[in-house]
Amino acid sequence: MALIALAADKGSPGVTTAAVALSAVWPRRVLLAETDPAGGDLVYRSAAAHGGPLNPNTGMLSIAATARRGLVPDQLWDHVQPLSGGLEVLVGLGIAEQAAGLAGLWPTLGHAFAALADSPHAPADVIADCGRISGDTPAVELFPHAALVLLVSRTEPEAIARVRDRAAALATKLHGGPRGAASLATPLIGVVLIADPGTAGKLASQVNDMLVHAQTGARVVGTLADDPAGAEQLAGRRRGRLDKSLLIRSARKVAADLYQQYGAAWAVSAPAQQAHHGQVNSGLNAQAAGQTNGQPHGPAPHGQAGAGA
């Protein structure tokens, strides 16, 4: 099973952008789930495969009724919509008030997400965009079912201090206390830094040393380029070669490193992997093509965008 949960402690360091970028280059078939209780963003920034807007009522909102009767992992696909680039998405809630409809269902969802990789029909990993997790957000109820929890952080001193403290708090909550970096306790807690490519390596080493010294049980697993132009391309608001952007190139490295380190535990059949490789390559190309032929991934005309970009 492979549920990878992405979250942030405070602010908007780019969790949604990181989740979309990693999903777009993930080495196997993947389902991107917008599980931020504060509401999702993709319905406002991305187009569906048919060229129109995504349906805000099909996704986390529609799955609530199904989950109350019990949820078989393959049922997740009944609530999924493909983006215009081919990425399969479980669209998030529209507003925070709708999260009340998922009360008590987060562990059920977490189990279904984790078990989807073992589906005999349509196996896939799940990358969950959990948004901000400070306070008592129910999204943390997904974490015990995850193989990996990734905390996304920028590199300002206050952001690094917060991610250190959040990692230690999660280790206590999930493992009963902080553990060494070599611990095999699951879910593993990792940190992904959003950094300038020129200084990313040095910063990653420094932050990793700090996490180890503080005995948080977490470590830096990679860096994503602080690439506003690439993020705009990924959101469909700017034209260009998305697959050549610094953001996507760095996401490929992070995804490859994660899969190389943990992939043996997440193995699925070769046909499923090959099918997803084709989806990824065509998806990025289609996204780039859509931006250059007048089909931008602009926001759909529905209310206000959720927080946690």
Salt bridges, closest charged atoms under 4 A:
ASP9 OD2 - ARG162 NH1 3.46
ASP9 OD1 - ARG166 NE 2.66
ASP41 OD2 - ARG45 NH2 3.85
GLU88 OE2 - ARG29 NH2 2.75
ASP125 OD1 - ARG28 NH2 2.18
ASP165 OD1 - ARG164 NE 3.00
ASP226 OD1 - ARG154 NH1 3.43
GLU232 OE2 - ARG237 NH2 3.28
ASP243 OD2 - ARG241 NH2 3.01
ASP257 OD2 - LYS253 NZ 2.74
